[in-house]
Amino acid sequence: MRTWLGALVLLSLTTASTASAQSSDRPLGSLDALQTACRAADEEGNTSTLYSVMIDGAWRFEERDEDFLPLDTRRNLRAFAGSVELLPSHMEMIGFVANDTRSAQLESARSSGAHLRVGFFLGFDDPERSSCLIRPRAGVTLVRMDVAFIEIVDASGGTVAREDTERFRSWQDDADRAGIPGTGPRAAVGAASFSDGSAVPDSWARAIRTAGAGALSRTLGRCHAAGVTRGASPDATIRVRLHVEGRTGRVTESSVEIANIGDTDEVDCIVEAVSHVDLPAGSGDVATRAVDLSIPVTLAD
């Protein structure tokens, strides 16, 4: 018998501009980063940080059961070329609510090379229990994850489908975690990340924090106030993707990755505002290439 902890949040195969809930998760882009997160959970009691990881390409679905298309977790999900295996902490089945048509679409996306991204906590449900069995690089590190969400991501980084768990919703609804002081329509800009989980240059991180604490936050608040007037969700999140020329820091393209605002004009207003963030010239490897920068925004009323 299946057990699913979440509520349906599905995105269209062709548009992901106004659909699902999203939060400021921390992408883990390497084995070292994941093992550091494991130690933080076990040694420091850091159990409420939301992490995410990209699963290796061999993931697949099991046979659909009525309106539920489960991921095949009979073998643990693998990441970082098999050096990490992840399993749901309660051995629950995870998957997507989907009818025949939707199942075919999701299978088509998978077989065409779409990636699976999993968001999770470590020790969220049971802080006293160790979440990881860390082994040397030559071995396999085992992670018992408290699943927060699952996403199917296409080759361009766009979200094809997403499903959130009640665990995630409980975490997101925690007013203390929103971190948006004040009253009325307002916004908070979260920590930026690269799509592959690698570190954002300090100069860019500082620029985004500075903007988010000042003019950008005020502009986003005005976008949200207008959206709420039109019927947008008072409490919502959005993740904006910026395509940035590393050498100059110039934003050449902007788009929405995922949002649950429910008002297209507000989404457009936020994307436009974030696209004008002033980034300095990149350094190191970033200066040699164009990069996709993801910036989360949390909205409240």
Backbone bond lengths (Angstrom), bond angles and torsions (degrees), N, CA, C in turn:
res aa  C-N    CA-C-N  psi(-1)  N-CA   C-N-CA  omega(-1)  CA-C   N-CA-C  phi
1 M - - - 1.470 - - 1.524 109.17 -
2 R 1.313 116.81 134.73 1.447 119.31 -177.06 1.523 110.86 -78.63
3 T 1.304 115.17 153.47 1.455 122.22 171.79 1.515 107.49 -132.47
4 W 1.304 117.07 122.40 1.466 120.69 179.31 1.511 108.27 -126.82
5 L 1.334 116.16 128.45 1.449 121.51 -173.28 1.519 113.74 -89.47
6 G 1.331 118.09 0.04 1.460 118.63 -167.42 1.503 115.20 -116.91
7 A 1.320 113.36 178.05 1.458 122.32 174.74 1.512 108.53 -114.67
8 L 1.316 115.83 151.22 1.460 121.04 -172.59 1.521 112.07 -65.48
9 V 1.345 115.05 127.93 1.455 121.58 169.46 1.515 106.38 -141.45
10 L 1.347 117.60 94.52 1.455 121.51 -177.07 1.522 110.51 -111.09
11 L 1.317 116.00 146.52 1.450 121.84 178.65 1.516 110.17 -112.65
12 S 1.320 115.96 151.88 1.458 120.94 175.03 1.510 110.33 -65.99
13 L 1.322 117.15 149.92 1.463 120.63 175.14 1.519 111.48 -67.65
14 T 1.307 118.49 -16.93 1.454 120.33 -175.51 1.509 114.06 -111.82
15 T 1.327 118.76 -14.51 1.455 119.33 178.98 1.505 110.19 -148.04
16 A 1.334 115.85 138.11 1.456 121.55 179.06 1.513 109.95 -130.65
17 S 1.324 117.06 36.65 1.453 119.41 -170.93 1.510 114.23 -90.25
18 T 1.319 119.07 -24.38 1.459 118.24 -174.75 1.514 112.01 -141.29
19 A 1.314 117.25 39.05 1.452 116.18 -173.05 1.500 113.61 -108.29
20 S 1.321 119.29 -88.58 1.445 121.27 -158.14 1.497 115.31 -88.90
21 A 1.334 115.07 164.30 1.455 121.58 172.96 1.511 110.20 -70.55
22 Q 1.316 115.81 148.08 1.457 120.21 -179.95 1.511 108.77 -147.90
23 S 1.292 117.68 155.18 1.453 121.27 -177.01 1.500 110.01 -138.60
24 S 1.324 114.64 178.82 1.459 121.60 179.53 1.518 109.42 -85.84
25 D 1.315 116.73 75.75 1.458 119.23 176.62 1.525 109.10 -80.75
26 R 1.324 115.20 161.08 1.458 121.72 -179.92 1.519 108.66 -108.00
27 P 1.339 117.94 105.09 1.470 119.20 -179.30 1.525 111.18 -66.38
28 L 1.319 115.78 137.65 1.459 122.01 175.79 1.529 107.44 -105.34
29 G 1.322 116.47 114.65 1.451 120.24 -172.21 1.508 115.35 -104.63
30 S 1.324 117.78 4.39 1.456 119.97 -178.42 1.521 110.13 -155.49
31 L 1.333 115.77 163.32 1.467 120.98 175.72 1.511 110.12 -60.29
32 D 1.325 117.81 -42.94 1.464 120.61 -179.63 1.521 111.33 -60.45
33 A 1.347 116.88 -42.26 1.462 120.12 179.87 1.520 111.15 -63.52
34 L 1.326 116.93 -40.82 1.460 119.83 179.43 1.525 111.21 -66.78
35 Q 1.312 117.60 -42.71 1.462 119.99 179.72 1.521 111.17 -65.69
36 T 1.330 117.17 -34.66 1.460 120.18 175.26 1.519 110.50 -63.26
37 A 1.337 117.35 -41.66 1.465 121.46 177.68 1.525 110.44 -62.88
38 C 1.320 117.05 -40.41 1.464 120.90 178.51 1.530 110.56 -60.99
39 R 1.308 116.35 -44.69 1.475 119.70 -179.22 1.525 110.78 -65.68
40 A 1.332 116.84 -37.15 1.462 120.24 178.63 1.520 110.99 -63.36
41 A 1.327 116.42 -37.70 1.467 119.96 178.74 1.521 111.30 -69.72
42 D 1.325 116.57 -43.31 1.458 120.48 -174.86 1.524 113.22 -79.34
43 E 1.329 117.46 -36.76 1.460 120.72 -173.01 1.524 113.10 -98.02
44 E 1.327 116.81 -30.48 1.457 120.21 -175.51 1.526 112.75 -110.21
45 G 1.320 117.23 -3.22 1.457 120.24 -178.72 1.519 113.68 70.43
46 N 1.337 116.66 25.82 1.459 121.36 -179.33 1.527 108.69 -84.39
47 T 1.327 115.96 83.70 1.467 120.63 -171.83 1.522 113.82 -109.26
48 S 1.322 118.65 -0.81 1.465 120.10 -176.87 1.521 112.90 -111.55
49 T 1.339 117.06 8.84 1.458 119.73 175.09 1.521 109.48 -79.32
50 L 1.305 116.13 133.32 1.458 121.36 179.59 1.525 109.24 -92.17
51 Y 1.326 116.20 116.61 1.455 122.39 179.56 1.528 109.34 -106.05
52 S 1.319 115.49 164.50 1.461 120.25 171.35 1.519 108.93 -143.83
53 V 1.329 115.42 154.71 1.460 120.91 -179.42 1.525 108.32 -148.16
54 M 1.318 115.87 147.34 1.458 121.80 175.06 1.526 109.00 -89.19
55 I 1.307 116.40 129.47 1.454 121.85 -178.73 1.531 109.52 -83.71
56 D 1.334 115.98 144.72 1.466 120.37 177.67 1.526 110.35 -58.25
57 G 1.313 116.80 159.15 1.453 122.92 -169.46 1.511 117.40 -66.84
58 A 1.327 118.81 -7.14 1.462 119.88 -174.71 1.529 113.61 -85.39
59 W 1.338 118.58 9.96 1.464 120.01 -177.85 1.535 110.34 -69.48
60 R 1.335 115.27 155.16 1.469 119.88 -179.69 1.530 110.04 -155.39
61 F 1.323 115.03 171.81 1.462 121.66 177.39 1.520 110.45 -96.90
62 E 1.343 115.83 156.34 1.453 121.64 164.98 1.538 107.98 -90.29
63 E 1.317 116.45 178.46 1.456 121.24 178.58 1.525 110.11 -66.31
64 R 1.324 116.62 138.40 1.457 121.15 -178.34 1.519 110.95 -65.95
65 D 1.320 115.16 139.71 1.457 122.77 178.78 1.523 107.58 -115.80
66 E 1.333 116.46 102.36 1.458 122.32 -175.92 1.532 109.14 55.31
67 D 1.340 118.26 -111.99 1.459 120.18 -176.56 1.521 112.10 -102.64
68 F 1.308 117.80 21.29 1.465 121.58 -174.60 1.526 110.06 -126.33
69 L 1.340 115.86 123.62 1.459 122.01 179.11 1.530 107.70 -108.20
70 P 1.340 117.62 100.25 1.465 119.77 -174.69 1.523 112.76 -83.13
71 L 1.315 115.26 149.29 1.455 120.18 168.08 1.516 108.47 -73.28
72 D 1.302 116.68 148.64 1.455 121.56 177.56 1.529 108.34 -81.89
73 T 1.334 116.12 101.93 1.463 121.07 178.33 1.530 111.14 -111.51
74 R 1.333 116.20 18.74 1.463 118.45 176.27 1.526 109.99 -63.47
75 R 1.319 114.80 -31.41 1.454 120.36 165.49 1.524 106.74 -109.33
76 N 1.314 117.07 139.73 1.456 120.21 -175.57 1.524 111.05 -57.62
77 L 1.333 115.17 147.70 1.455 120.37 173.84 1.523 109.04 -67.74
78 R 1.314 116.94 142.22 1.461 120.57 -174.03 1.525 110.92 -119.22
79 A 1.339 114.53 149.10 1.457 121.29 177.98 1.519 109.50 -142.13
80 F 1.337 114.67 160.32 1.461 121.96 177.17 1.530 111.78 54.86
81 A 1.336 113.64 56.30 1.465 122.31 177.05 1.529 112.68 55.61
82 G 1.331 115.36 36.98 1.459 120.37 175.84 1.505 115.15 83.29
83 S 1.337 118.57 3.14 1.465 120.13 -179.99 1.520 111.90 -78.68
84 V 1.337 117.05 -9.69 1.467 122.41 177.35 1.524 108.60 -133.18
85 E 1.319 116.35 136.74 1.456 122.17 171.54 1.525 108.06 -121.71
86 L 1.335 115.68 135.04 1.456 121.81 -177.38 1.515 109.90 -122.21
87 L 1.332 116.31 139.98 1.460 121.39 176.64 1.514 109.13 -138.11
88 P 1.348 118.08 147.08 1.461 120.69 177.09 1.526 110.62 -60.24
89 S 1.322 116.33 138.03 1.464 120.86 -171.14 1.516 113.35 -62.50
90 H 1.323 118.10 -30.46 1.464 121.16 -179.54 1.531 111.67 -106.33
91 M 1.322 115.67 15.27 1.462 121.98 -179.78 1.520 111.87 58.90
92 E 1.324 116.62 23.06 1.464 120.02 179.22 1.517 110.66 -74.34
93 M 1.329 115.42 152.73 1.453 120.31 174.06 1.523 108.44 -76.42
94 I 1.315 116.07 141.89 1.455 121.22 177.59 1.523 108.36 -126.57
95 G 1.309 116.32 146.62 1.448 119.20 -177.18 1.508 111.70 176.61
96 F 1.324 116.51 -160.59 1.453 123.43 -174.26 1.525 110.38 -121.59
97 V 1.316 115.35 141.28 1.461 119.53 170.40 1.523 106.95 -74.48
98 A 1.336 117.34 125.52 1.465 119.70 -173.00 1.521 110.90 -160.53
99 N 1.331 116.39 135.38 1.459 121.29 172.19 1.530 109.32 -84.81
100 D 1.322 117.12 -171.05 1.469 120.58 -178.07 1.534 111.61 -57.79
101 T 1.331 115.67 -48.01 1.463 119.61 -177.13 1.517 111.05 -64.30
102 R 1.337 115.07 -45.90 1.462 119.22 -178.43 1.527 110.85 -64.97
103 S 1.311 117.14 -39.74 1.468 120.47 178.43 1.522 110.80 -60.06
104 A 1.329 115.88 -42.64 1.464 119.57 179.31 1.525 110.90 -64.02
105 Q 1.328 117.03 -38.43 1.465 120.64 178.55 1.527 111.12 -64.55
106 L 1.324 116.02 -44.30 1.462 119.38 -178.36 1.529 110.96 -67.86
107 E 1.321 117.27 -39.73 1.462 120.36 177.01 1.525 110.74 -65.04
108 S 1.329 116.62 -37.79 1.454 119.98 177.23 1.522 110.90 -63.40
109 A 1.327 116.63 -41.72 1.466 120.27 177.78 1.528 110.59 -62.93
110 R 1.342 115.97 -43.66 1.470 119.62 179.86 1.521 111.38 -61.67
111 S 1.333 116.17 -47.99 1.460 119.69 -176.62 1.520 112.25 -69.61
112 S 1.341 116.43 -17.61 1.466 120.86 177.91 1.520 112.43 -89.06
113 G 1.335 115.95 2.86 1.450 119.34 174.84 1.513 116.15 104.35
114 A 1.345 118.53 10.97 1.462 120.10 177.66 1.530 110.38 -63.00
115 H 1.316 115.29 150.14 1.457 121.44 -178.77 1.529 110.39 -95.89
116 L 1.326 115.32 157.01 1.454 122.03 174.08 1.526 108.41 -109.19
117 R 1.303 115.83 126.20 1.468 122.47 179.06 1.515 108.00 -116.99
118 V 1.329 116.57 131.09 1.465 121.45 -177.84 1.521 109.11 -119.91
119 G 1.327 115.84 129.96 1.455 121.61 173.02 1.525 109.18 -101.47
120 F 1.310 116.91 140.42 1.470 119.16 -174.32 1.529 111.60 -158.48
121 F 1.319 114.13 161.33 1.458 122.83 170.67 1.525 108.43 -108.69
122 L 1.317 116.29 163.98 1.466 122.44 174.97 1.517 108.58 -119.60
123 G 1.327 116.60 111.94 1.460 120.50 179.68 1.511 114.08 77.97
124 F 1.309 118.37 16.90 1.465 121.85 -178.87 1.525 110.89 -64.37
125 D 1.336 116.82 -45.49 1.462 120.76 -177.80 1.523 112.29 -78.89
126 D 1.319 116.81 -35.69 1.466 121.31 -174.66 1.528 109.18 -139.11
127 P 1.343 117.55 82.89 1.467 120.84 -175.34 1.521 114.11 -61.08
128 E 1.319 117.41 -22.56 1.461 119.92 -177.32 1.529 112.56 -80.72
129 R 1.288 116.69 -10.93 1.456 120.87 -176.42 1.526 110.24 -102.89
130 S 1.310 116.78 134.22 1.452 120.68 179.80 1.524 110.35 -64.94
131 S 1.331 116.13 136.76 1.464 121.11 -177.07 1.519 113.42 -94.53
132 C 1.322 117.78 -16.75 1.458 120.40 -172.03 1.523 111.68 -135.83
133 L 1.297 114.82 146.30 1.454 122.26 167.86 1.520 105.92 -112.21
134 I 1.329 115.71 98.78 1.461 121.13 -174.02 1.523 109.66 -85.91
135 R 1.317 113.86 127.93 1.462 119.37 178.18 1.533 108.93 -121.53
136 P 1.338 117.48 160.83 1.462 120.59 177.14 1.522 110.82 -58.01
137 R 1.323 115.95 165.10 1.458 121.48 -174.50 1.522 112.82 -54.15
138 A 1.333 117.11 -32.09 1.464 119.86 -178.99 1.530 112.10 -74.77
139 G 1.339 116.96 -16.71 1.454 120.78 179.61 1.520 111.47 -97.52
140 V 1.331 116.18 -167.56 1.463 122.31 -179.45 1.521 108.82 -117.19
141 T 1.318 116.95 120.07 1.459 122.65 175.94 1.526 108.88 -80.58
142 L 1.315 117.13 129.35 1.463 122.91 -178.36 1.523 109.61 -103.86
143 V 1.326 116.58 130.59 1.462 122.58 -177.12 1.519 109.83 -123.10
144 R 1.326 116.47 124.33 1.462 122.41 172.83 1.524 106.31 -97.45
145 M 1.321 116.65 105.16 1.469 121.48 -170.77 1.525 111.53 -102.47
146 D 1.326 115.71 139.75 1.459 122.42 170.28 1.527 106.39 -87.94
147 V 1.329 115.86 99.48 1.464 120.88 -169.62 1.523 110.73 -65.90
148 A 1.335 115.34 131.60 1.462 122.30 177.81 1.522 111.50 -104.57
149 F 1.336 116.97 -43.55 1.458 120.46 178.48 1.521 108.84 -158.47
150 I 1.321 115.12 162.02 1.459 121.36 170.68 1.524 107.48 -130.84
151 E 1.326 115.70 143.90 1.454 121.63 179.40 1.514 109.93 -135.48
152 I 1.314 116.01 145.46 1.461 121.67 166.77 1.521 106.46 -104.12
153 V 1.319 115.91 126.94 1.458 122.48 -173.38 1.520 108.96 -120.74
154 D 1.333 117.48 129.33 1.457 120.05 -178.23 1.530 111.40 -81.15
155 A 1.323 116.50 179.21 1.463 121.06 -173.83 1.515 112.89 -62.56
156 S 1.327 117.97 -26.87 1.460 120.89 179.75 1.517 112.75 -86.02
157 G 1.339 116.73 -2.70 1.461 121.00 -179.01 1.509 113.84 94.41
158 G 1.337 117.98 -0.80 1.455 121.04 178.83 1.518 111.57 -76.48
159 T 1.331 116.64 148.09 1.453 121.49 -178.88 1.524 110.58 -84.56
160 V 1.323 116.50 120.28 1.461 122.92 178.38 1.522 110.40 -84.05
161 A 1.314 117.27 -43.74 1.467 121.67 -179.04 1.517 108.97 -154.59
162 R 1.306 115.45 151.32 1.467 120.90 179.23 1.526 109.10 -147.63
163 E 1.307 114.71 146.74 1.455 119.79 173.69 1.529 107.98 -139.14
164 D 1.337 115.86 131.11 1.460 122.53 -179.49 1.526 110.23 -103.21
165 T 1.316 116.80 147.95 1.459 120.72 175.32 1.520 110.43 -94.83
166 E 1.312 116.30 163.11 1.456 120.69 175.76 1.525 110.29 -62.77
167 R 1.294 116.90 -30.25 1.472 121.61 175.65 1.527 109.91 -58.23
168 F 1.326 115.23 -46.05 1.463 119.67 178.46 1.523 110.79 -63.74
169 R 1.313 117.08 -43.85 1.460 120.26 -177.29 1.530 110.58 -64.31
170 S 1.313 117.21 -38.63 1.452 120.53 177.13 1.516 110.55 -62.05
171 W 1.316 115.88 -43.66 1.468 120.91 179.12 1.527 110.71 -64.25
172 Q 1.304 116.86 -43.59 1.460 121.17 -176.81 1.522 111.66 -68.46
173 D 1.329 116.24 -33.60 1.457 120.18 -176.79 1.527 113.18 -78.63
174 D 1.314 117.22 -7.71 1.454 120.86 178.24 1.529 108.61 -64.03
175 A 1.304 117.06 113.34 1.466 120.32 -175.10 1.522 112.00 -61.25
176 D 1.316 116.60 -32.83 1.458 119.13 -179.51 1.512 111.25 -66.59
177 R 1.329 117.13 -28.21 1.458 120.45 -176.31 1.529 111.66 -80.17
178 A 1.310 117.62 -19.91 1.451 119.66 -178.73 1.518 111.63 -63.54
179 G 1.343 116.31 -35.50 1.445 119.97 175.13 1.515 113.84 61.96
180 I 1.321 117.87 35.87 1.454 120.74 179.38 1.527 108.09 -121.39
181 P 1.316 118.10 91.19 1.464 119.63 -179.30 1.516 111.54 -67.32
182 G 1.321 115.49 160.26 1.452 120.33 176.40 1.517 112.17 102.37
183 T 1.313 115.53 -173.64 1.459 122.19 179.12 1.516 108.99 -130.60
184 G 1.331 115.57 165.42 1.447 120.16 179.87 1.516 112.44 78.44
185 P 1.312 117.92 176.30 1.470 121.15 -178.96 1.532 110.99 -59.94
186 R 1.329 116.67 125.32 1.458 121.39 -175.71 1.519 109.02 -154.14
187 A 1.335 115.71 168.57 1.462 120.81 -174.68 1.519 110.32 -142.29
188 A 1.330 114.95 151.11 1.462 121.83 173.96 1.520 108.02 -129.72
189 V 1.320 115.90 132.18 1.459 121.82 179.84 1.527 108.71 -94.93
190 G 1.330 116.61 125.09 1.455 121.55 -178.06 1.516 112.78 -87.11
191 A 1.322 115.42 -177.03 1.462 121.72 -179.30 1.518 110.75 -72.80
192 A 1.315 116.39 132.05 1.459 121.37 179.92 1.519 110.71 -76.05
193 S 1.327 116.04 155.90 1.459 120.90 178.01 1.520 109.00 -147.65
194 F 1.326 116.36 157.63 1.455 121.13 171.21 1.516 108.49 -87.39
195 S 1.319 117.05 154.63 1.460 121.23 -175.91 1.522 112.29 -62.83
196 D 1.342 117.14 -26.01 1.461 119.31 179.99 1.522 112.94 -91.36
197 G 1.341 117.39 3.99 1.451 121.12 177.79 1.513 114.52 85.36
198 S 1.324 119.11 -2.65 1.457 121.04 -179.66 1.526 110.72 -72.40
199 A 1.331 116.07 163.89 1.455 121.41 -172.22 1.524 111.56 -72.73
200 V 1.321 115.73 138.08 1.455 122.34 173.93 1.527 108.18 -81.12
201 P 1.343 119.41 137.35 1.464 120.43 178.92 1.525 112.01 -53.14
202 D 1.320 116.44 141.59 1.465 120.54 -178.51 1.523 111.79 -56.09
203 S 1.340 116.45 -38.04 1.467 119.25 -178.12 1.525 111.29 -64.06
204 W 1.328 117.10 -36.65 1.461 120.45 177.37 1.523 110.90 -72.19
205 A 1.331 116.46 -41.94 1.461 119.89 179.38 1.529 110.61 -60.26
206 R 1.347 116.58 -41.89 1.463 120.31 178.63 1.523 111.07 -65.16
207 A 1.322 116.56 -41.71 1.466 120.26 -179.79 1.521 111.27 -61.68
208 I 1.327 116.29 -40.81 1.461 120.16 -179.69 1.519 110.71 -70.88
209 R 1.339 117.46 -40.44 1.474 119.93 176.71 1.524 110.57 -61.58
210 T 1.336 116.76 -43.62 1.464 120.43 -179.50 1.520 111.25 -62.64
211 A 1.338 116.19 -45.15 1.463 119.91 178.55 1.522 110.70 -63.57
212 G 1.338 115.36 -41.64 1.454 119.83 -177.97 1.509 113.58 -67.78
213 A 1.333 116.99 -21.18 1.464 120.55 178.49 1.522 112.03 -91.68
214 G 1.334 116.65 -3.33 1.455 119.12 -175.57 1.510 113.67 -132.90
215 A 1.339 114.93 -116.07 1.462 120.61 -170.23 1.527 113.07 -62.39
216 L 1.339 117.02 -39.52 1.461 118.88 -178.51 1.520 110.82 -62.62
217 S 1.328 116.96 -43.89 1.462 120.29 179.82 1.523 110.99 -60.38
218 R 1.322 116.90 -40.23 1.471 119.92 179.61 1.522 111.04 -66.63
219 T 1.331 116.04 -40.51 1.470 119.33 178.09 1.522 110.81 -63.68
220 L 1.328 116.35 -43.53 1.466 119.86 179.12 1.526 110.82 -63.99
221 G 1.325 116.73 -36.50 1.457 120.23 176.30 1.516 111.90 -61.01
222 R 1.330 116.73 -39.06 1.472 119.94 177.75 1.527 110.82 -68.17
223 C 1.348 116.00 -39.27 1.477 118.94 175.38 1.517 110.40 -57.97
224 H 1.335 115.62 -42.93 1.464 120.00 -176.47 1.524 111.16 -71.04
225 A 1.325 116.94 -38.90 1.469 119.76 178.62 1.525 110.82 -59.54
226 A 1.328 115.54 -43.15 1.466 118.64 178.62 1.521 110.73 -66.81
227 G 1.328 116.71 -38.27 1.454 120.08 179.44 1.517 112.47 -65.32
228 V 1.323 116.85 -43.16 1.463 121.18 179.18 1.527 110.12 -61.24
229 T 1.325 116.38 -38.59 1.472 120.50 177.03 1.525 111.27 -59.21
230 R 1.336 115.48 -34.93 1.469 120.00 179.99 1.522 112.72 -85.05
231 G 1.342 117.84 -4.25 1.456 120.49 178.88 1.512 115.01 108.48
232 A 1.335 117.61 12.29 1.460 120.28 177.66 1.522 110.57 -66.17
233 S 1.330 116.11 158.72 1.457 120.99 178.26 1.524 109.90 -63.19
234 P 1.337 118.56 127.77 1.471 120.24 -178.57 1.526 113.11 -61.67
235 D 1.326 116.49 -40.02 1.462 121.51 179.81 1.523 107.79 -114.18
236 A 1.312 115.70 116.28 1.454 119.51 -172.25 1.519 110.26 -153.70
237 T 1.317 115.32 171.70 1.454 121.39 177.64 1.517 109.24 -139.64
238 I 1.320 115.14 156.33 1.457 121.55 178.23 1.523 107.51 -150.11
239 R 1.310 116.31 145.94 1.462 121.03 175.42 1.521 107.63 -121.36
240 V 1.333 116.14 121.54 1.455 123.08 -176.59 1.519 109.57 -103.60
241 R 1.317 115.64 134.57 1.464 120.52 177.52 1.521 109.60 -104.92
242 L 1.328 115.20 129.36 1.459 122.08 176.01 1.519 109.02 -113.97
243 H 1.310 116.81 128.66 1.464 121.32 172.66 1.524 106.24 -93.10
244 V 1.323 116.37 116.64 1.460 121.93 -168.66 1.519 110.44 -119.57
245 E 1.317 115.64 134.75 1.460 121.82 172.85 1.530 107.57 -78.48
246 G 1.334 115.91 110.25 1.447 119.89 -172.12 1.512 114.14 -59.47
247 R 1.314 117.37 -37.14 1.463 120.62 -175.17 1.517 112.13 -63.49
248 T 1.336 116.57 -37.25 1.464 120.58 -175.55 1.521 114.08 -109.69
249 G 1.334 117.56 -18.57 1.453 120.43 -173.44 1.520 112.84 79.77
250 R 1.316 117.67 10.98 1.468 121.43 -177.33 1.528 110.40 -81.61
251 V 1.323 115.93 130.78 1.461 121.99 176.08 1.521 108.45 -80.14
252 T 1.325 116.32 119.93 1.468 120.51 -177.62 1.520 112.88 -102.91
253 E 1.317 117.25 -16.20 1.469 120.04 -178.73 1.521 107.98 -159.53
254 S 1.319 116.42 146.60 1.457 120.91 177.69 1.523 109.45 -138.94
255 S 1.330 115.70 148.02 1.465 120.08 -179.54 1.518 108.58 -158.63
256 V 1.314 115.87 166.78 1.457 120.45 175.92 1.520 108.62 -95.53
257 E 1.322 116.65 132.28 1.460 120.41 174.94 1.520 110.21 -83.43
258 I 1.326 115.16 -48.56 1.460 118.99 -177.34 1.531 107.91 -163.04
259 A 1.332 116.43 147.09 1.461 120.64 -178.74 1.511 110.00 -158.30
260 N 1.314 116.81 155.86 1.473 120.48 175.09 1.521 110.94 -129.27
261 I 1.322 115.30 32.95 1.461 121.46 -174.98 1.518 111.32 -75.04
262 G 1.326 117.04 -40.86 1.460 120.40 179.94 1.510 114.27 83.53
263 D 1.337 117.79 14.30 1.460 120.81 178.45 1.528 107.84 -142.95
264 T 1.321 116.13 111.61 1.467 121.07 -175.25 1.520 112.17 -62.19
265 D 1.331 117.11 -39.32 1.467 119.63 -179.22 1.531 110.70 -63.68
266 E 1.325 117.31 -39.02 1.463 118.83 178.14 1.524 110.92 -67.16
267 V 1.332 117.15 -41.43 1.463 120.20 176.78 1.523 110.29 -56.54
268 D 1.339 116.22 -47.45 1.462 120.23 -179.73 1.525 111.27 -61.85
269 C 1.324 116.53 -40.73 1.463 121.84 179.98 1.525 110.53 -61.62
270 I 1.335 117.08 -43.26 1.459 121.51 -178.77 1.520 110.96 -68.70
271 V 1.327 116.71 -44.64 1.468 119.77 179.33 1.527 110.20 -60.20
272 E 1.318 116.69 -43.23 1.466 120.75 179.30 1.522 110.62 -62.15
273 A 1.329 117.43 -43.83 1.469 120.48 -178.94 1.522 111.30 -64.09
274 V 1.324 116.78 -45.50 1.462 120.43 -177.84 1.529 110.45 -66.53
275 S 1.332 117.17 -31.62 1.466 120.36 -177.83 1.521 112.67 -64.87
276 H 1.326 116.85 -17.28 1.463 120.30 -178.44 1.533 112.38 -94.83
277 V 1.332 118.26 9.54 1.460 119.47 176.82 1.523 109.07 -59.70
278 D 1.303 116.78 137.58 1.469 122.51 -174.23 1.527 109.46 -93.53
279 L 1.325 116.61 105.25 1.458 121.74 -179.02 1.524 110.22 -103.92
280 P 1.328 117.90 138.03 1.464 120.15 175.82 1.528 110.63 -74.65
281 A 1.322 116.00 174.49 1.463 120.33 175.73 1.523 109.56 -60.39
282 G 1.326 116.76 141.10 1.457 121.20 179.59 1.518 111.24 -73.29
283 S 1.324 114.87 168.47 1.459 120.39 -179.94 1.520 109.70 -131.62
284 G 1.338 115.53 162.77 1.452 120.50 176.94 1.515 111.77 61.38
285 D 1.340 115.04 -140.71 1.460 120.96 -177.01 1.523 111.68 -62.42
286 V 1.325 116.98 -32.84 1.469 120.76 -178.65 1.519 111.03 -60.22
287 A 1.333 117.23 -33.36 1.462 121.08 -176.76 1.521 112.87 -68.87
288 T 1.331 117.60 -11.29 1.466 121.07 -176.09 1.516 113.12 -98.23
289 R 1.321 118.44 0.96 1.458 119.23 -172.23 1.522 111.11 -153.36
290 A 1.322 115.52 169.81 1.455 121.93 170.92 1.524 108.17 -92.09
291 V 1.314 117.32 143.26 1.462 121.66 -175.16 1.521 110.23 -132.33
292 D 1.327 115.69 156.77 1.458 122.51 174.42 1.514 108.99 -103.77
293 L 1.307 115.46 117.63 1.457 122.95 -176.83 1.522 108.71 -106.38
294 S 1.323 117.20 127.45 1.458 122.39 -178.32 1.527 109.29 -106.34
295 I 1.332 117.12 126.19 1.464 121.89 -177.32 1.530 109.26 -124.36
296 P 1.334 118.03 115.85 1.469 120.70 179.17 1.528 111.42 -86.55
297 V 1.308 116.35 144.20 1.466 123.03 177.08 1.525 107.98 -129.90
298 T 1.340 116.03 129.65 1.450 121.31 176.82 1.538 108.04 -107.77
299 L 1.324 116.34 135.98 1.456 122.63 -174.94 1.519 110.00 -118.81
300 A 1.314 116.52 143.38 1.471 121.15 178.74 1.519 108.93 -143.87
301 D 1.320 114.35 162.73 1.479 120.51 177.80 1.515 108.62 -137.73
